[in-house]
Amino acid sequence: MSAIGVCIVSFRDPALVARCLAAVAESTFTDFAVVICENGGAAARRAVQEQLPAKLPGGQPVTIVPQAANLGYAGGVNACIAERPDAAAWWVLNPDTVPEPGALAALVERLGRGDCDAVGGILYHPNGRVQAYGGR
């Protein structure tokens, strides 16, 4: 499997998006593209664009979806998906997410077994306590 889309939906917090993107850049799985939907309006979109690179150090493109209004979270996810309809799968991240380097590789490996259509990883609270055990 290749060409994974990484979706980040944000609302006026470019520092969180930058931190999330820095963690995604450390991924051991490298065949992905990032699409960000900034729902906070034109000024927020400009702030995100000014703080984020057009490409990650590994060469993965970072696209910020232009939209006229706040689409909400689900609408933002849909806008990301519409931006890259060729993606083989999607990893949807909240902007406050700091994924471990091997997380995407593990999800792609599990999804690649072919016996499920969606997978999720373990989610931790900032204090290290498990929030959710993912699933398939």
RABEL-V981214 format. One record per helix or strand. SS is the DSSP state (A for helix, B for strand). FROM is the first residue (numbers start at 1). LEN is the number of residues. If there is no record, write none. Layout:
ss = <SS	SS>
from = <FROM	FROM>
len = <LEN	LEN>
This chain:
ss = <B	A	B	A	B	B	A	B	A	B	B	B	B>
from = <4	14	32	42	55	61	72	89	103	120	123	130	135>
len = <7	12	7	10	1	5	12	6	10	1	2	3	1>
